[in-house]
Amino acid sequence: MDNATLLGLLAGSCTTLSFLPQLIKTWRTKSTHDISVGMYVTLSVGLFLWTLYGIAIHSLPVIVTNVVTLVLACTVLVLKIRHG
């Protein structure tokens, strides 16, 4: 694995992990009042498109980090719909 791929995985991991505090808080408190459905829908579409882009260019960091972030964002979105 080259340095650029490692850098991409590290950067993507940081942005992906940034979603965990929100997900954990939402899961524990079941409070979704201040979460924007529009923002999370738009984000999820963007993450899906980034994943397709990563597949098109065969970029492991783009694919992996966006798939994981998409799962986290969709989980928050589901919690918003369920508890909102």
VOPAGU-2260 file (C-alpha; in pm, 1 decimal, decimal comma):
REM VOPAGU-2260
SITE   aa  ch    i         X         Y         Z
SITE  MET   A    0       0,0       0,0       0,0
SITE  ASP   A    1     146,6     333,4    -102,0
SITE  ASN   A    2     168,6     650,5     108,3
SITE  ALA   A    3    -115,8     823,0     -76,4
SITE  THR   A    4    -351,3     533,4      -1,0
SITE  LEU   A    5    -247,3     533,3     365,4
SITE  LEU   A    6    -299,1     909,4     383,5
SITE  GLY   A    7    -643,4     870,9     226,0
SITE  LEU   A    8    -739,8     598,3     471,0
SITE  LEU   A    9    -620,3     807,4     765,9
SITE  ALA   A   10    -804,1    1120,2     647,2
SITE  GLY   A   11   -1119,2     924,3     572,9
SITE  SER   A   12   -1103,5     752,0     909,3
SITE  CYS   A   13   -1093,4    1088,8    1086,6
SITE  THR   A   14   -1397,8    1221,4     901,0
SITE  THR   A   15   -1582,5     892,1     945,4
SITE  LEU   A   16   -1511,7     877,1    1318,2
SITE  SER   A   17   -1648,5    1230,2    1355,6
SITE  PHE   A   18   -1998,2    1083,9    1313,1
SITE  LEU   A   19   -1967,4     847,3    1608,9
SITE  PRO   A   20   -2032,5    1101,4    1887,5
SITE  GLN   A   21   -2359,5    1209,5    1722,9
SITE  LEU   A   22   -2467,1     852,7    1660,9
SITE  ILE   A   23   -2385,2     743,5    2017,4
SITE  LYS   A   24   -2563,3    1043,8    2170,2
SITE  THR   A   25   -2869,3     993,7    1950,4
SITE  TRP   A   26   -2877,8     621,0    2023,6
SITE  ARG   A   27   -2850,7     669,9    2401,1
SITE  THR   A   28   -3085,9     966,0    2445,3
SITE  LYS   A   29   -3327,2     888,8    2159,7
SITE  SER   A   30   -3338,3    1266,7    2120,3
SITE  THR   A   31   -3334,6    1374,7    1756,4
SITE  HIS   A   32   -3510,7    1709,6    1782,7
SITE  ASP   A   33   -3215,6    1916,2    1661,9
SITE  ILE   A   34   -3109,9    1682,4    1380,0
SITE  SER   A   35   -3194,1    1800,1    1028,9
SITE  VAL   A   36   -3351,6    1534,2     806,9
SITE  GLY   A   37   -3266,1    1738,2     497,5
SITE  MET   A   38   -2900,5    1757,8     592,8
SITE  TYR   A   39   -2873,2    1384,1     657,0
SITE  VAL   A   40   -3060,6    1292,0     336,8
SITE  THR   A   41   -2834,9    1520,5     132,8
SITE  LEU   A   42   -2526,4    1388,4     311,0
SITE  SER   A   43   -2632,4    1027,1     249,9
SITE  VAL   A   44   -2687,7    1089,4    -121,1
SITE  GLY   A   45   -2347,4    1258,4    -140,7
SITE  LEU   A   46   -2177,8     970,2      39,5
SITE  PHE   A   47   -2343,9     721,8    -194,7
SITE  LEU   A   48   -2219,9     920,9    -495,6
SITE  TRP   A   49   -1868,5     940,3    -346,1
SITE  THR   A   50   -1879,4     562,8    -308,1
SITE  LEU   A   51   -1972,2     522,9    -674,9
SITE  TYR   A   52   -1690,6     761,6    -764,7
SITE  GLY   A   53   -1446,2     559,7    -553,8
SITE  ILE   A   54   -1553,8     243,2    -732,7
SITE  ALA   A   55   -1512,9     413,3   -1070,4
SITE  ILE   A   56   -1157,1     522,6    -992,8
SITE  HIS   A   57   -1070,1     209,6    -793,3
SITE  SER   A   58    -981,1     404,9    -478,9
SITE  LEU   A   59    -992,6     195,0    -163,0
SITE  PRO   A   60    -984,3     494,6      76,2
SITE  VAL   A   61   -1273,9     666,4    -101,1
SITE  ILE   A   62   -1481,7     348,2    -113,0
SITE  VAL   A   63   -1422,4     222,9     241,3
SITE  THR   A   64   -1452,7     550,9     426,6
SITE  ASN   A   65   -1762,3     662,3     238,7
SITE  VAL   A   66   -1939,2     328,4     281,8
SITE  VAL   A   67   -1874,0     331,7     656,7
SITE  THR   A   68   -1977,3     697,3     687,6
SITE  LEU   A   69   -2289,6     625,1     481,1
SITE  VAL   A   70   -2387,6     348,4     723,1
SITE  LEU   A   71   -2336,0     581,4    1021,1
SITE  ALA   A   72   -2526,4     869,5     860,1
SITE  CYS   A   73   -2814,2     642,1     757,1
SITE  THR   A   74   -2831,1     504,4    1110,5
SITE  VAL   A   75   -2869,5     857,7    1249,0
SITE  LEU   A   76   -3131,5     926,9     980,2
SITE  VAL   A   77   -3328,1     613,4    1073,7
SITE  LEU   A   78   -3313,0     711,7    1440,1
SITE  LYS   A   79   -3437,1    1059,7    1347,8
SITE  ILE   A   80   -3731,1     916,5    1156,0
SITE  ARG   A   81   -3809,5     662,2    1429,8
SITE  HIS   A   82   -3776,0     898,2    1726,3
SITE  GLY   A   83   -3845,9    1232,4    1560,8
